[in-house]
C-alpha cells in the first residue's frame, strides 16, 4: 500500500506538575508557571509516537505539530522535529489568550481546516487541566469521527483506520473513516528518543518572534535561517469569528479555587466493640463518605 | 526521568577546557561541512552546544532505559543456541534505543553517516553508558572498531562497512586465542589468500571475544606461512553475512554478564585485508588497543561514578546508633576518598582524551593536505603525550574503579553483600577492568619506558610551570616536592639491570600517576572551586602514598630480590 498520510499532532506545552514543590501554587490558588519547568505534555508525546509510527509504515507521510501558546511554546515544534516530525505551526496571538477548552478547540480546528490533514492525533489529556475535552471538541467542531483512549493504531482495513482503545476492562478495536481525530492514552508506547542529527539541525529552528529577541543563532547564514523558520499563525491567518476566540469564546468561569490540604492521617485501629463501630459510622456520615 | 549527563556537572565542565577550541577546530577542519550538510555546525559555540545537547539525549537513555535494564540483563544474560548469540531482552532494547537516537557512529565523519564528534564527547558517552551498565558499555564501545577501519582501510572497505555503524550494526575485535592472550605474537588463526576471487579465508579458533557474534568483525590472523612472530600477522575485516564463523560457546563470567564473551570457530570464513599485510599486530592492533584502553579508562570512571553514588545514597539512608552512618568519620573518610579518586581518574581520562583528539585530527587532515612543519611537530608532540598517558590512565582508572567499588560495598555493610543493591553488580563488573585490554601489569610495562626516558618528568615540569592562584600555592608546593622525590626515585633505577627496574616499575609509574592527577585536580580547582575538597584530599593522600613507595625503594637493597625470587621454586603441594 502506498498511502501518503498527512498527520497533525496536537501538542501542548504544560507546566511539569509531576514533581511539584512548595512553590507550585500562587497565593490565589492558580498554577505558578514560573516555578515549574515547561514540558511537552506526556500523553501528547505518546500521540507523537503513534504519528511517527504511521510515517514509518507509510513512507512519504508527513507529521506536523500544532500547538497553541505563547512564543516559548515554539519549543514544542522543535521537540517534534528532534523526534522525527516534518514541521509544525505555532498558534500564537494575543486574541487567543485566556482561552478555555472550547475556545482552544475552536482555534485548533480553524488551523486544522487550513492544514487539511488525514488524521489528527492528540494526547488524551494535558497534565495541567486534566479535562480531556480538547481532542473531542476539535472532532465535533470539524465534524470528524473521534476515537478516544487509543493505545495502538494498528493499520488500515481498506480505507478505514484500525485503532485499539484502552478501556477500563479491556481493549476495544474500532475502525474509523478518515479524516478522524484520535486521542492517545498513556499506556500507548513511549515516544522514541530525540535523534542526534535532527537535534543538531533543528535546534536552530526559530519563529520570527524568537529571531527578533534572540541573538542565539545570529551566526547562521540568512538562507539557513529562513529554511528553519517555524510558522506562527494568528487569528488573521486562520480566519473565523473573533468572538469564539480567547476570553470571549470561553464560557468556563472559575467560581472559586480552594486550597486543599491532604491530611494524611496514620491508620486508626478500631476494635469490634459497639462503641468503635458506632463512632466510625458517625464519622463516615459526617464526612459524607456514606449516606 | 533520570539523566546521567545532566545530574553530573563534572561532565559538562570538560567542554569548558581551554584546549576544546583547538580540538573542535581541527575536528571540524574549520567547519568545512557547514552549509553542505544540514546538521554540521558552523562555529565552535554551535559545536559545543551540540555536544552538550547530544550528551543530554544519551544521558536520558542511560538514566531511563539502560540503567533500569541493568539488573535484569545481569541476571538473564545473553543466550547461546545453534552457534549464534541472542542478547538479553534489555540489551537489545538498549541497542535499539541508542540506534533510534542516531548515536552510533558518534566519532565517524559525516560522509559515513557519523556525527563527526571529537574524542572528548565520544569518551564521555562511554563513561556515561558504563555508569548505567558497565557490561553494555562494551557493546557500545566496540564501535571503536570503526575507527580502525576509518583510519587504515581502503575507501572501498570504508564505504562498505562504516555507514552500517550508524544503522546499529555491532562490532567485535577478534584478537585473543587460547594460546595468545597477553602475548598476541602467538596468534595462530590462519588466513589464506584465494588468488581466484581475491578474498582471504580464515581458519582457526578465537577465545574470549567480547560480542563475538557481531555483524562486523576485525580479526587478527597469520597471513604469512612459516612465521611465528608478530610480523607474520595481518588484519582482516569479516562480514557476518559472508558466513563461516560460529559461536562454539559463551563464557559464564563473574561480571559484565550482559556482554557476551564468545569462543569462535572460523571455518573458511571469507575476509578482506585491512591495510597492509604483516602490519596487523605491529601497527593496527596497537592503534586499536590504544583506543580500547582509553575506552576501558572511560568504563572504569563510569563504574567509579556508579559506585560513588550508591555509597553516598546508602550512607545517608542507613542509620545506626541513632544517626545516618555518613556522620561517622570512618564512613565519611571513605566516601570522600572515593570521590577524590573518582575525580582524579576523570581528570586523567579527559586529559588523555584531549591529547588523543589533537593528534588523531591531524592524522585525518594529513590525508587531505600536507601538514605544515609546525603542525607536524605539534601532531607528534600530542601523539607522544597520548601514548604516554594511555597506559597510565588504563592502569589508574581501572584500579581506582575496583578500590571504589570495594569501599562502596563496604559502606553498604551486610546489605552490600546481598543481591538487593546495585553495588554487588558494580563490584563484580569492576573486576575485569584491570584485566582486559592489557592487565595492569602490562600497562606498567607500557608506561615504564616513559619513566626511564624522562617523558613523564618533562610533562610534570610542564604542569609545574603553570601559575596558580595564591590560595593554591601551598598545595602546589606539596606537588612540587613530590615531583622532586619522584625524580630521585627514578635516579635510583637508572643504570640498574632490567629485572630490578621491572620489579620496581609499578611503584614509580604509580608515583608519576599520583603527581599527574594531583596537578590535574589542582588545575580543575583553579577553574571551579567545587574541586577544592577533592584536590586537597587527593594531593595529601598522594603525598603519603608516594612517601611509602619512595621509602620502600630507598631502603631496598638488590639482594632483597632473592627472597622474592625464591617463590619461583615453590609448587602447589598435593597430599
Interface residues (C-beta under 8 A of the other chain):
Chain A: X18 X192 X193 X194 X195 X196 X197 X198 X199 X200 X201 X203 X219 X220 X221 X224
Chain B: X1 X35 X38 X39 X40 X41 X42 X43 X45 X46 X49 X50 X53 X54 X57 X60 X61 X97 X100 X101 X102 X103 X106 X115
